[in-house]
């Protein structure tokens, strides 16, 4: 440190209660530099997290299936159609089939993906049809249609 500066500081310390702590100032300076770096890192991470990435259009549907009023157990073929109306109307796209879905105590879970084109902002209802696995007969359509709620519909455009 410069001798002139040291003598000025010694003079100040001698004439008052003033003390000058270079280490403390240096630590504050380093802390400020670390905070700037930390904020920069957080900003870069946020930019990465919010960057535009392709969203998956699939969602999970869990249903409850009853067979003559009791919870169903077994393997079933399920077919799903998406509609813009709660009743009647034309299906939006092709049906989505899931074969050999295990059902236990009436509960089943499937992953559905109708693509992004059908989810453009309007309300949507899911129609579920069922038949016993391996049966070549027609599906039985369950009523009522189920509304698609905000959770799987969170990627609205």
PyMOL commands that set and color helices and strands:
alter all, ss='L'
color gray80, all
select helices_A, chain A and resi 3-15+22-49
alter helices_A, ss='H'
color red, helices_A
select strands_A, chain A and resi 59-64+66-67+70-71+74-83+96-103+107-112+125-132+140-141+146-147
alter strands_A, ss='S'
color yellow, strands_A
deselect
rebuild
show_as cartoon
